[in-house]
Amino acid sequence: MFRFTIDSDVELRLLELRHAPELFALTDQNRNYLQEWLPWLNQTTSVADTRAFIKHSLEKFAANDGLT
């Protein structure tokens, strides 16, 4: 899997399906603030939607067709 260390406190990694509940909760709790920058947020209304987003992102990465 992709991993990039920024410094001793920050590391970038690919999202995994197991992250869906936590990611959905985070975006849902901050929905009003994030809507300005995340146009897809209004269509994300459940953990299942977030899981589908992660799955699609992983498929694009595996096909060398994008990195989200």
Predicted model as a PDB file, atoms N, CA, C, CB and O in Angstrom, pLDDT in the B-factor column:
MODEL        1                                                                  
ATOM      1  N   MET A   1       0.823  -1.188   0.000  1.00 72.00           N  
ATOM      2  CA  MET A   1       0.000   0.000   0.000  1.00 72.00           C  
ATOM      3  C   MET A   1       0.868   1.253   0.000  1.00 72.00           C  
ATOM      4  CB  MET A   1      -0.937  -0.003   1.202  1.00 72.00           C  
ATOM      5  O   MET A   1       2.035   1.241   0.393  1.00 72.00           O  
ATOM      6  N   PHE A   2       0.259   2.305  -0.448  1.00 79.00           N  
ATOM      7  CA  PHE A   2       0.936   3.598  -0.511  1.00 79.00           C  
ATOM      8  C   PHE A   2       1.099   4.161   0.897  1.00 79.00           C  
ATOM      9  CB  PHE A   2       0.151   4.591  -1.409  1.00 79.00           C  
ATOM     10  O   PHE A   2       0.172   4.156   1.706  1.00 79.00           O  
ATOM     11  N   ARG A   3       2.305   4.643   1.157  1.00 88.00           N  
ATOM     12  CA  ARG A   3       2.587   5.303   2.434  1.00 88.00           C  
ATOM     13  C   ARG A   3       3.661   6.361   2.167  1.00 88.00           C  
ATOM     14  CB  ARG A   3       3.057   4.263   3.542  1.00 88.00           C  
ATOM     15  O   ARG A   3       4.676   6.081   1.530  1.00 88.00           O  
ATOM     16  N   PHE A   4       3.423   7.578   2.663  1.00 93.00           N  
ATOM     17  CA  PHE A   4       4.387   8.660   2.483  1.00 93.00           C  
ATOM     18  C   PHE A   4       4.510   9.415   3.803  1.00 93.00           C  
ATOM     19  CB  PHE A   4       3.956   9.621   1.321  1.00 93.00           C  
ATOM     20  O   PHE A   4       3.534   9.968   4.309  1.00 93.00           O  
ATOM     21  N   THR A   5       5.718   9.428   4.348  1.00 96.00           N  
ATOM     22  CA  THR A   5       5.964  10.102   5.614  1.00 96.00           C  
ATOM     23  C   THR A   5       6.306  11.557   5.366  1.00 96.00           C  
ATOM     24  CB  THR A   5       7.091   9.410   6.393  1.00 96.00           C  
ATOM     25  O   THR A   5       7.232  11.870   4.618  1.00 96.00           O  
ATOM     26  N   ILE A   6       5.547  12.448   6.000  1.00 96.00           N  
ATOM     27  CA  ILE A   6       5.794  13.878   5.910  1.00 96.00           C  
ATOM     28  C   ILE A   6       6.836  14.278   6.954  1.00 96.00           C  
ATOM     29  CB  ILE A   6       4.480  14.679   6.104  1.00 96.00           C  
ATOM     30  O   ILE A   6       7.842  14.909   6.629  1.00 96.00           O  
ATOM     31  N   ASP A   7       6.588  13.908   8.195  1.00 97.00           N  
ATOM     32  CA  ASP A   7       7.543  14.135   9.289  1.00 97.00           C  
ATOM     33  C   ASP A   7       7.214  13.131  10.385  1.00 97.00           C  
ATOM     34  CB  ASP A   7       7.479  15.626   9.834  1.00 97.00           C  
ATOM     35  O   ASP A   7       6.437  12.205  10.155  1.00 97.00           O  
ATOM     36  N   SER A   8       7.780  13.294  11.549  1.00 95.00           N  
ATOM     37  CA  SER A   8       7.574  12.308  12.617  1.00 95.00           C  
ATOM     38  C   SER A   8       6.134  12.272  13.127  1.00 95.00           C  
ATOM     39  CB  SER A   8       8.507  12.602  13.770  1.00 95.00           C  
ATOM     40  O   SER A   8       5.753  11.323  13.813  1.00 95.00           O  
ATOM     41  N   ASP A   9       5.336  13.276  12.811  1.00 96.00           N  
ATOM     42  CA  ASP A   9       3.949  13.327  13.285  1.00 96.00           C  
ATOM     43  C   ASP A   9       2.904  13.080  12.206  1.00 96.00           C  
ATOM     44  CB  ASP A   9       3.691  14.652  13.908  1.00 96.00           C  
ATOM     45  O   ASP A   9       1.745  12.811  12.522  1.00 96.00           O  
ATOM     46  N   VAL A  10       3.296  13.167  10.928  1.00 96.00           N  
ATOM     47  CA  VAL A  10       2.315  13.101   9.845  1.00 96.00           C  
ATOM     48  C   VAL A  10       2.750  12.079   8.799  1.00 96.00           C  
ATOM     49  CB  VAL A  10       2.128  14.488   9.194  1.00 96.00           C  
ATOM     50  O   VAL A  10       3.895  12.068   8.347  1.00 96.00           O  
ATOM     51  N   GLU A  11       1.790  11.215   8.426  1.00 95.00           N  
ATOM     52  CA  GLU A  11       2.032  10.213   7.399  1.00 95.00           C  
ATOM     53  C   GLU A  11       0.788  10.108   6.533  1.00 95.00           C  
ATOM     54  CB  GLU A  11       2.400   8.834   8.024  1.00 95.00           C  
ATOM     55  O   GLU A  11      -0.325  10.052   7.056  1.00 95.00           O  
ATOM     56  N   LEU A  12       0.961  10.082   5.220  1.00 92.00           N  
ATOM     57  CA  LEU A  12      -0.163   9.905   4.302  1.00 92.00           C  
ATOM     58  C   LEU A  12      -0.271   8.429   3.946  1.00 92.00           C  
ATOM     59  CB  LEU A  12       0.010  10.777   3.018  1.00 92.00           C  
ATOM     60  O   LEU A  12       0.733   7.778   3.657  1.00 92.00           O  
ATOM     61  N   ARG A  13      -1.492   7.905   3.969  1.00 91.00           N  
ATOM     62  CA  ARG A  13      -1.741   6.512   3.600  1.00 91.00           C  
ATOM     63  C   ARG A  13      -3.022   6.444   2.795  1.00 91.00           C  
ATOM     64  CB  ARG A  13      -1.829   5.598   4.857  1.00 91.00           C  
ATOM     65  O   ARG A  13      -3.858   7.345   2.852  1.00 91.00           O  
ATOM     66  N   LEU A  14      -3.164   5.364   2.043  1.00 89.00           N  
ATOM     67  CA  LEU A  14      -4.425   5.132   1.352  1.00 89.00           C  
ATOM     68  C   LEU A  14      -5.508   4.806   2.372  1.00 89.00           C  
ATOM     69  CB  LEU A  14      -4.285   3.991   0.314  1.00 89.00           C  
ATOM     70  O   LEU A  14      -5.252   4.166   3.391  1.00 89.00           O  
ATOM     71  N   LEU A  15      -6.705   5.252   2.079  1.00 92.00           N  
ATOM     72  CA  LEU A  15      -7.844   4.844   2.899  1.00 92.00           C  
ATOM     73  C   LEU A  15      -8.103   3.359   2.680  1.00 92.00           C  
ATOM     74  CB  LEU A  15      -9.113   5.684   2.559  1.00 92.00           C  
ATOM     75  O   LEU A  15      -7.864   2.836   1.591  1.00 92.00           O  
ATOM     76  N   GLU A  16      -8.581   2.695   3.696  1.00 95.00           N  
ATOM     77  CA  GLU A  16      -8.978   1.296   3.609  1.00 95.00           C  
ATOM     78  C   GLU A  16     -10.449   1.207   3.993  1.00 95.00           C  
ATOM     79  CB  GLU A  16      -8.092   0.388   4.530  1.00 95.00           C  
ATOM     80  O   GLU A  16     -10.972   2.090   4.672  1.00 95.00           O  
ATOM     81  N   LEU A  17     -11.112   0.145   3.562  1.00 97.00           N  
ATOM     82  CA  LEU A  17     -12.540  -0.005   3.837  1.00 97.00           C  
ATOM     83  C   LEU A  17     -12.830   0.067   5.332  1.00 97.00           C  
ATOM     84  CB  LEU A  17     -13.051  -1.327   3.271  1.00 97.00           C  
ATOM     85  O   LEU A  17     -13.897   0.537   5.727  1.00 97.00           O  
ATOM     86  N   ARG A  18     -11.916  -0.383   6.158  1.00 97.00           N  
ATOM     87  CA  ARG A  18     -12.126  -0.344   7.611  1.00 97.00           C  
ATOM     88  C   ARG A  18     -12.202   1.088   8.149  1.00 97.00           C  
ATOM     89  CB  ARG A  18     -11.006  -1.097   8.320  1.00 97.00           C  
ATOM     90  O   ARG A  18     -12.667   1.299   9.269  1.00 97.00           O  
ATOM     91  N   HIS A  19     -11.751   2.071   7.366  1.00 96.00           N  
ATOM     92  CA  HIS A  19     -11.796   3.471   7.787  1.00 96.00           C  
ATOM     93  C   HIS A  19     -13.162   4.121   7.541  1.00 96.00           C  
ATOM     94  CB  HIS A  19     -10.723   4.258   7.062  1.00 96.00           C  
ATOM     95  O   HIS A  19     -13.399   5.235   8.008  1.00 96.00           O  
ATOM     96  N   ALA A  20     -14.053   3.454   6.826  1.00 98.00           N  
ATOM     97  CA  ALA A  20     -15.325   4.056   6.413  1.00 98.00           C  
ATOM     98  C   ALA A  20     -16.157   4.599   7.575  1.00 98.00           C  
ATOM     99  CB  ALA A  20     -16.137   3.043   5.661  1.00 98.00           C  
ATOM    100  O   ALA A  20     -16.609   5.741   7.493  1.00 98.00           O  
ATOM    101  N   PRO A  21     -16.380   3.851   8.640  1.00 98.00           N  
ATOM    102  CA  PRO A  21     -17.216   4.405   9.726  1.00 98.00           C  
ATOM    103  C   PRO A  21     -16.634   5.674  10.339  1.00 98.00           C  
ATOM    104  CB  PRO A  21     -17.400   3.366  10.817  1.00 98.00           C  
ATOM    105  O   PRO A  21     -17.357   6.641  10.580  1.00 98.00           O  
ATOM    106  N   GLU A  22     -15.349   5.670  10.585  1.00 97.00           N  
ATOM    107  CA  GLU A  22     -14.715   6.842  11.200  1.00 97.00           C  
ATOM    108  C   GLU A  22     -14.696   8.035  10.239  1.00 97.00           C  
ATOM    109  CB  GLU A  22     -13.281   6.501  11.640  1.00 97.00           C  
ATOM    110  O   GLU A  22     -14.945   9.168  10.650  1.00 97.00           O  
ATOM    111  N   LEU A  23     -14.402   7.781   8.963  1.00 96.00           N  
ATOM    112  CA  LEU A  23     -14.385   8.866   7.982  1.00 96.00           C  
ATOM    113  C   LEU A  23     -15.779   9.453   7.801  1.00 96.00           C  
ATOM    114  CB  LEU A  23     -13.843   8.366   6.636  1.00 96.00           C  
ATOM    115  O   LEU A  23     -15.936  10.672   7.729  1.00 96.00           O  
ATOM    116  N   PHE A  24     -16.798   8.585   7.727  1.00 97.00           N  
ATOM    117  CA  PHE A  24     -18.155   9.107   7.591  1.00 97.00           C  
ATOM    118  C   PHE A  24     -18.531   9.956   8.801  1.00 97.00           C  
ATOM    119  CB  PHE A  24     -19.157   7.958   7.417  1.00 97.00           C  
ATOM    120  O   PHE A  24     -19.079  11.048   8.647  1.00 97.00           O  
ATOM    121  N   ALA A  25     -18.244   9.467   9.988  1.00 98.00           N  
ATOM    122  CA  ALA A  25     -18.584  10.218  11.206  1.00 98.00           C  
ATOM    123  C   ALA A  25     -17.893  11.579  11.210  1.00 98.00           C  
ATOM    124  CB  ALA A  25     -18.187   9.419  12.467  1.00 98.00           C  
ATOM    125  O   ALA A  25     -18.504  12.587  11.567  1.00 98.00           O  
ATOM    126  N   LEU A  26     -16.650  11.609  10.822  1.00 96.00           N  
ATOM    127  CA  LEU A  26     -15.894  12.864  10.801  1.00 96.00           C  
ATOM    128  C   LEU A  26     -16.480  13.856   9.804  1.00 96.00           C  
ATOM    129  CB  LEU A  26     -14.431  12.594  10.463  1.00 96.00           C  
ATOM    130  O   LEU A  26     -16.673  15.027  10.132  1.00 96.00           O  
ATOM    131  N   THR A  27     -16.762  13.396   8.594  1.00 96.00           N  
ATOM    132  CA  THR A  27     -17.320  14.303   7.587  1.00 96.00           C  
ATOM    133  C   THR A  27     -18.751  14.697   7.936  1.00 96.00           C  
ATOM    134  CB  THR A  27     -17.280  13.652   6.198  1.00 96.00           C  
ATOM    135  O   THR A  27     -19.156  15.837   7.706  1.00 96.00           O  
ATOM    136  N   ASP A  28     -19.515  13.763   8.488  1.00 96.00           N  
ATOM    137  CA  ASP A  28     -20.895  14.072   8.836  1.00 96.00           C  
ATOM    138  C   ASP A  28     -20.974  15.106   9.956  1.00 96.00           C  
ATOM    139  CB  ASP A  28     -21.627  12.805   9.245  1.00 96.00           C  
ATOM    140  O   ASP A  28     -21.830  15.990   9.918  1.00 96.00           O  
ATOM    141  N   GLN A  29     -20.103  15.007  10.943  1.00 97.00           N  
ATOM    142  CA  GLN A  29     -20.086  15.954  12.058  1.00 97.00           C  
ATOM    143  C   GLN A  29     -19.664  17.357  11.613  1.00 97.00           C  
ATOM    144  CB  GLN A  29     -19.148  15.455  13.151  1.00 97.00           C  
ATOM    145  O   GLN A  29     -20.010  18.346  12.259  1.00 97.00           O  
ATOM    146  N   ASN A  30     -18.927  17.439  10.525  1.00 97.00           N  
ATOM    147  CA  ASN A  30     -18.406  18.719  10.046  1.00 97.00           C  
ATOM    148  C   ASN A  30     -18.998  19.103   8.694  1.00 97.00           C  
ATOM    149  CB  ASN A  30     -16.889  18.663   9.948  1.00 97.00           C  
ATOM    150  O   ASN A  30     -18.421  19.898   7.952  1.00 97.00           O  
ATOM    151  N   ARG A  31     -20.143  18.533   8.390  1.00 95.00           N  
ATOM    152  CA  ARG A  31     -20.782  18.698   7.077  1.00 95.00           C  
ATOM    153  C   ARG A  31     -20.957  20.171   6.676  1.00 95.00           C  
ATOM    154  CB  ARG A  31     -22.139  18.011   7.080  1.00 95.00           C  
ATOM    155  O   ARG A  31     -20.599  20.534   5.556  1.00 95.00           O  
ATOM    156  N   ASN A  32     -21.480  21.004   7.528  1.00 94.00           N  
ATOM    157  CA  ASN A  32     -21.729  22.402   7.180  1.00 94.00           C  
ATOM    158  C   ASN A  32     -20.443  23.127   6.801  1.00 94.00           C  
ATOM    159  CB  ASN A  32     -22.404  23.120   8.341  1.00 94.00           C  
ATOM    160  O   ASN A  32     -20.426  23.913   5.853  1.00 94.00           O  
ATOM    161  N   TYR A  33     -19.393  22.873   7.519  1.00 96.00           N  
ATOM    162  CA  TYR A  33     -18.109  23.525   7.240  1.00 96.00           C  
ATOM    163  C   TYR A  33     -17.471  22.975   5.962  1.00 96.00           C  
ATOM    164  CB  TYR A  33     -17.151  23.340   8.426  1.00 96.00           C  
ATOM    165  O   TYR A  33     -16.949  23.744   5.155  1.00 96.00           O  
ATOM    166  N   LEU A  34     -17.506  21.664   5.772  1.00 96.00           N  
ATOM    167  CA  LEU A  34     -16.804  21.019   4.664  1.00 96.00           C  
ATOM    168  C   LEU A  34     -17.499  21.174   3.313  1.00 96.00           C  
ATOM    169  CB  LEU A  34     -16.637  19.568   4.962  1.00 96.00           C  
ATOM    170  O   LEU A  34     -16.851  21.031   2.276  1.00 96.00           O  
ATOM    171  N   GLN A  35     -18.794  21.462   3.299  1.00 93.00           N  
ATOM    172  CA  GLN A  35     -19.541  21.552   2.038  1.00 93.00           C  
ATOM    173  C   GLN A  35     -18.921  22.537   1.055  1.00 93.00           C  
ATOM    174  CB  GLN A  35     -20.972  21.954   2.315  1.00 93.00           C  
ATOM    175  O   GLN A  35     -19.030  22.350  -0.157  1.00 93.00           O  
ATOM    176  N   GLU A  36     -18.284  23.563   1.552  1.00 93.00           N  
ATOM    177  CA  GLU A  36     -17.663  24.563   0.677  1.00 93.00           C  
ATOM    178  C   GLU A  36     -16.577  23.941  -0.202  1.00 93.00           C  
ATOM    179  CB  GLU A  36     -17.068  25.702   1.513  1.00 93.00           C  
ATOM    180  O   GLU A  36     -16.380  24.380  -1.334  1.00 93.00           O  
ATOM    181  N   TRP A  37     -15.876  22.932   0.299  1.00 94.00           N  
ATOM    182  CA  TRP A  37     -14.737  22.355  -0.419  1.00 94.00           C  
ATOM    183  C   TRP A  37     -14.990  20.949  -0.947  1.00 94.00           C  
ATOM    184  CB  TRP A  37     -13.544  22.330   0.477  1.00 94.00           C  
ATOM    185  O   TRP A  37     -14.233  20.463  -1.788  1.00 94.00           O  
ATOM    186  N   LEU A  38     -16.025  20.298  -0.476  1.00 91.00           N  
ATOM    187  CA  LEU A  38     -16.297  18.919  -0.875  1.00 91.00           C  
ATOM    188  C   LEU A  38     -17.674  18.835  -1.527  1.00 91.00           C  
ATOM    189  CB  LEU A  38     -16.212  17.964   0.343  1.00 91.00           C  
ATOM    190  O   LEU A  38     -18.659  18.543  -0.850  1.00 91.00           O  
ATOM    191  N   PRO A  39     -17.753  19.087  -2.834  1.00 87.00           N  
ATOM    192  CA  PRO A  39     -19.049  19.137  -3.499  1.00 87.00           C  
ATOM    193  C   PRO A  39     -19.810  17.810  -3.457  1.00 87.00           C  
ATOM    194  CB  PRO A  39     -18.860  19.556  -4.924  1.00 87.00           C  
ATOM    195  O   PRO A  39     -21.033  17.803  -3.601  1.00 87.00           O  
ATOM    196  N   TRP A  40     -19.123  16.707  -3.265  1.00 85.00           N  
ATOM    197  CA  TRP A  40     -19.759  15.392  -3.214  1.00 85.00           C  
ATOM    198  C   TRP A  40     -20.396  15.094  -1.853  1.00 85.00           C  
ATOM    199  CB  TRP A  40     -18.743  14.320  -3.543  1.00 85.00           C  
ATOM    200  O   TRP A  40     -21.089  14.088  -1.706  1.00 85.00           O  
ATOM    201  N   LEU A  41     -20.174  15.937  -0.881  1.00 91.00           N  
ATOM    202  CA  LEU A  41     -20.602  15.647   0.488  1.00 91.00           C  
ATOM    203  C   LEU A  41     -22.114  15.475   0.619  1.00 91.00           C  
ATOM    204  CB  LEU A  41     -20.142  16.749   1.406  1.00 91.00           C  
ATOM    205  O   LEU A  41     -22.569  14.645   1.406  1.00 91.00           O  
ATOM    206  N   ASN A  42     -22.890  16.234  -0.128  1.00 90.00           N  
ATOM    207  CA  ASN A  42     -24.359  16.121  -0.026  1.00 90.00           C  
ATOM    208  C   ASN A  42     -24.868  14.757  -0.496  1.00 90.00           C  
ATOM    209  CB  ASN A  42     -25.029  17.225  -0.848  1.00 90.00           C  
ATOM    210  O   ASN A  42     -25.950  14.330  -0.093  1.00 90.00           O  
ATOM    211  N   GLN A  43     -24.101  14.077  -1.339  1.00 92.00           N  
ATOM    212  CA  GLN A  43     -24.499  12.759  -1.817  1.00 92.00           C  
ATOM    213  C   GLN A  43     -23.981  11.641  -0.900  1.00 92.00           C  
ATOM    214  CB  GLN A  43     -23.990  12.545  -3.243  1.00 92.00           C  
ATOM    215  O   GLN A  43     -24.292  10.469  -1.113  1.00 92.00           O  
ATOM    216  N   THR A  44     -23.205  11.998   0.101  1.00 94.00           N  
ATOM    217  CA  THR A  44     -22.663  11.021   1.043  1.00 94.00           C  
ATOM    218  C   THR A  44     -23.496  11.085   2.319  1.00 94.00           C  
ATOM    219  CB  THR A  44     -21.143  11.291   1.341  1.00 94.00           C  
ATOM    220  O   THR A  44     -23.312  11.965   3.160  1.00 94.00           O  
ATOM    221  N   THR A  45     -24.414  10.131   2.440  1.00 96.00           N  
ATOM    222  CA  THR A  45     -25.359  10.186   3.551  1.00 96.00           C  
ATOM    223  C   THR A  45     -25.302   8.962   4.456  1.00 96.00           C  
ATOM    224  CB  THR A  45     -26.749  10.344   3.019  1.00 96.00           C  
ATOM    225  O   THR A  45     -26.116   8.823   5.369  1.00 96.00           O  
ATOM    226  N   SER A  46     -24.333   8.065   4.202  1.00 97.00           N  
ATOM    227  CA  SER A  46     -24.249   6.852   5.021  1.00 97.00           C  
ATOM    228  C   SER A  46     -22.826   6.293   4.991  1.00 97.00           C  
ATOM    229  CB  SER A  46     -25.258   5.783   4.523  1.00 97.00           C  
ATOM    230  O   SER A  46     -22.003   6.683   4.163  1.00 97.00           O  
ATOM    231  N   VAL A  47     -22.562   5.383   5.904  1.00 98.00           N  
ATOM    232  CA  VAL A  47     -21.271   4.687   5.912  1.00 98.00           C  
ATOM    233  C   VAL A  47     -21.104   3.912   4.607  1.00 98.00           C  
ATOM    234  CB  VAL A  47     -21.159   3.730   7.137  1.00 98.00           C  
ATOM    235  O   VAL A  47     -19.995   3.812   4.082  1.00 98.00           O  
ATOM    236  N   ALA A  48     -22.187   3.369   4.088  1.00 98.00           N  
ATOM    237  CA  ALA A  48     -22.127   2.620   2.829  1.00 98.00           C  
ATOM    238  C   ALA A  48     -21.646   3.518   1.687  1.00 98.00           C  
ATOM    239  CB  ALA A  48     -23.510   2.023   2.490  1.00 98.00           C  
ATOM    240  O   ALA A  48     -20.870   3.069   0.844  1.00 98.00           O  
ATOM    241  N   ASP A  49     -22.088   4.765   1.643  1.00 97.00           N  
ATOM    242  CA  ASP A  49     -21.616   5.710   0.621  1.00 97.00           C  
ATOM    243  C   ASP A  49     -20.118   5.948   0.769  1.00 97.00           C  
ATOM    244  CB  ASP A  49     -22.382   7.052   0.722  1.00 97.00           C  
ATOM    245  O   ASP A  49     -19.393   5.991  -0.224  1.00 97.00           O  
ATOM    246  N   THR A  50     -19.662   6.100   1.986  1.00 96.00           N  
ATOM    247  CA  THR A  50     -18.242   6.323   2.230  1.00 96.00           C  
ATOM    248  C   THR A  50     -17.447   5.083   1.853  1.00 96.00           C  
ATOM    249  CB  THR A  50     -17.993   6.695   3.701  1.00 96.00           C  
ATOM    250  O   THR A  50     -16.364   5.191   1.278  1.00 96.00           O  
ATOM    251  N   ARG A  51     -17.968   3.921   2.167  1.00 97.00           N  
ATOM    252  CA  ARG A  51     -17.299   2.664   1.804  1.00 97.00           C  
ATOM    253  C   ARG A  51     -17.183   2.551   0.278  1.00 97.00           C  
ATOM    254  CB  ARG A  51     -18.074   1.442   2.382  1.00 97.00           C  
ATOM    255  O   ARG A  51     -16.148   2.124  -0.232  1.00 97.00           O  
ATOM    256  N   ALA A  52     -18.232   2.929  -0.444  1.00 96.00           N  
ATOM    257  CA  ALA A  52     -18.207   2.884  -1.907  1.00 96.00           C  
ATOM    258  C   ALA A  52     -17.156   3.852  -2.453  1.00 96.00           C  
ATOM    259  CB  ALA A  52     -19.600   3.223  -2.485  1.00 96.00           C  
ATOM    260  O   ALA A  52     -16.451   3.528  -3.409  1.00 96.00           O  
ATOM    261  N   PHE A  53     -17.050   5.034  -1.851  1.00 93.00           N  
ATOM    262  CA  PHE A  53     -16.028   6.007  -2.259  1.00 93.00           C  
ATOM    263  C   PHE A  53     -14.631   5.433  -2.063  1.00 93.00           C  
ATOM    264  CB  PHE A  53     -16.177   7.319  -1.463  1.00 93.00           C  
ATOM    265  O   PHE A  53     -13.780   5.551  -2.945  1.00 93.00           O  
ATOM    266  N   ILE A  54     -14.392   4.816  -0.919  1.00 95.00           N  
ATOM    267  CA  ILE A  54     -13.076   4.239  -0.643  1.00 95.00           C  
ATOM    268  C   ILE A  54     -12.777   3.113  -1.633  1.00 95.00           C  
ATOM    269  CB  ILE A  54     -13.005   3.714   0.811  1.00 95.00           C  
ATOM    270  O   ILE A  54     -11.672   3.034  -2.170  1.00 95.00           O  
ATOM    271  N   LYS A  55     -13.746   2.255  -1.869  1.00 96.00           N  
ATOM    272  CA  LYS A  55     -13.559   1.144  -2.816  1.00 96.00           C  
ATOM    273  C   LYS A  55     -13.210   1.671  -4.200  1.00 96.00           C  
ATOM    274  CB  LYS A  55     -14.828   0.271  -2.888  1.00 96.00           C  
ATOM    275  O   LYS A  55     -12.285   1.172  -4.840  1.00 96.00           O  
ATOM    276  N   HIS A  56     -13.936   2.662  -4.657  1.00 94.00           N  
ATOM    277  CA  HIS A  56     -13.675   3.257  -5.970  1.00 94.00           C  
ATOM    278  C   HIS A  56     -12.270   3.875  -6.017  1.00 94.00           C  
ATOM    279  CB  HIS A  56     -14.742   4.328  -6.297  1.00 94.00           C  
ATOM    280  O   HIS A  56     -11.557   3.724  -7.008  1.00 94.00           O  
ATOM    281  N   SER A  57     -11.884   4.560  -4.957  1.00 92.00           N  
ATOM    282  CA  SER A  57     -10.560   5.176  -4.892  1.00 92.00           C  
ATOM    283  C   SER A  57      -9.461   4.127  -4.944  1.00 92.00           C  
ATOM    284  CB  SER A  57     -10.424   6.011  -3.622  1.00 92.00           C  
ATOM    285  O   SER A  57      -8.453   4.319  -5.624  1.00 92.00           O  
ATOM    286  N   LEU A  58      -9.643   3.023  -4.236  1.00 93.00           N  
ATOM    287  CA  LEU A  58      -8.647   1.945  -4.253  1.00 93.00           C  
ATOM    288  C   LEU A  58      -8.560   1.285  -5.623  1.00 93.00           C  
ATOM    289  CB  LEU A  58      -8.982   0.896  -3.194  1.00 93.00           C  
ATOM    290  O   LEU A  58      -7.473   0.921  -6.070  1.00 93.00           O  
ATOM    291  N   GLU A  59      -9.692   1.131  -6.285  1.00 94.00           N  
ATOM    292  CA  GLU A  59      -9.695   0.560  -7.634  1.00 94.00           C  
ATOM    293  C   GLU A  59      -8.947   1.466  -8.602  1.00 94.00           C  
ATOM    294  CB  GLU A  59     -11.136   0.335  -8.124  1.00 94.00           C  
ATOM    295  O   GLU A  59      -8.175   0.980  -9.429  1.00 94.00           O  
ATOM    296  N   LYS A  60      -9.164   2.772  -8.513  1.00 93.00           N  
ATOM    297  CA  LYS A  60      -8.450   3.718  -9.383  1.00 93.00           C  
ATOM    298  C   LYS A  60      -6.949   3.683  -9.104  1.00 93.00           C  
ATOM    299  CB  LYS A  60      -8.991   5.152  -9.185  1.00 93.00           C  
ATOM    300  O   LYS A  60      -6.150   3.740 -10.039  1.00 93.00           O  
ATOM    301  N   PHE A  61      -6.560   3.590  -7.848  1.00 90.00           N  
ATOM    302  CA  PHE A  61      -5.152   3.516  -7.495  1.00 90.00           C  
ATOM    303  C   PHE A  61      -4.529   2.240  -8.057  1.00 90.00           C  
ATOM    304  CB  PHE A  61      -4.975   3.575  -5.971  1.00 90.00           C  
ATOM    305  O   PHE A  61      -3.440   2.283  -8.630  1.00 90.00           O  
ATOM    306  N   ALA A  62      -5.208   1.112  -7.897  1.00 90.00           N  
ATOM    307  CA  ALA A  62      -4.699  -0.175  -8.377  1.00 90.00           C  
ATOM    308  C   ALA A  62      -4.540  -0.181  -9.897  1.00 90.00           C  
ATOM    309  CB  ALA A  62      -5.635  -1.309  -7.945  1.00 90.00           C  
ATOM    310  O   ALA A  62      -3.640  -0.834 -10.424  1.00 90.00           O  
ATOM    311  N   ALA A  63      -5.410   0.544 -10.601  1.00 94.00           N  
ATOM    312  CA  ALA A  63      -5.345   0.635 -12.053  1.00 94.00           C  
ATOM    313  C   ALA A  63      -4.399   1.731 -12.528  1.00 94.00           C  
ATOM    314  CB  ALA A  63      -6.721   0.876 -12.613  1.00 94.00           C  
ATOM    315  O   ALA A  63      -4.305   2.002 -13.725  1.00 94.00           O  
ATOM    316  N   ASN A  64      -3.697   2.361 -11.584  1.00 91.00           N  
ATOM    317  CA  ASN A  64      -2.791   3.475 -11.893  1.00 91.00           C  
ATOM    318  C   ASN A  64      -3.551   4.597 -12.617  1.00 91.00           C  
ATOM    319  CB  ASN A  64      -1.598   2.982 -12.762  1.00 91.00           C  
ATOM    320  O   ASN A  64      -3.059   5.191 -13.577  1.00 91.00           O  
ATOM    321  N   ASP A  65      -4.766   4.862 -12.121  1.00 92.00           N  
ATOM    322  CA  ASP A  65      -5.653   5.836 -12.755  1.00 92.00           C  
ATOM    323  C   ASP A  65      -6.058   6.938 -11.788  1.00 92.00           C  
ATOM    324  CB  ASP A  65      -6.893   5.145 -13.300  1.00 92.00           C  
ATOM    325  O   ASP A  65      -7.075   7.600 -11.999  1.00 92.00           O  
ATOM    326  N   GLY A  66      -5.282   7.143 -10.735  1.00 84.00           N  
ATOM    327  CA  GLY A  66      -5.600   8.228  -9.828  1.00 84.00           C  
ATOM    328  C   GLY A  66      -5.204   7.927  -8.402  1.00 84.00           C  
ATOM    329  O   GLY A  66      -5.028   6.772  -8.013  1.00 84.00           O  
ATOM    330  N   LEU A  67      -5.069   8.992  -7.632  1.00 77.00           N  
ATOM    331  CA  LEU A  67      -4.751   8.896  -6.216  1.00 77.00           C  
ATOM    332  C   LEU A  67      -5.590   9.921  -5.489  1.00 77.00           C  
ATOM    333  CB  LEU A  67      -3.231   9.115  -5.948  1.00 77.00           C  
ATOM    334  O   LEU A  67      -5.407  11.126  -5.659  1.00 77.00           O  
ATOM    335  N   THR A  68      -6.519   9.432  -4.669  1.00 75.00           N  
ATOM    336  CA  THR A  68      -7.403  10.327  -3.928  1.00 75.00           C  
ATOM    337  C   THR A  68      -6.939  10.422  -2.497  1.00 75.00           C  
ATOM    338  CB  THR A  68      -8.862   9.845  -3.990  1.00 75.00           C  
ATOM    339  O   THR A  68      -7.549  11.129  -1.695  1.00 75.00           O  
TER     340      THR A  68                                                      
ENDMDL                                                                          
END                                                                             
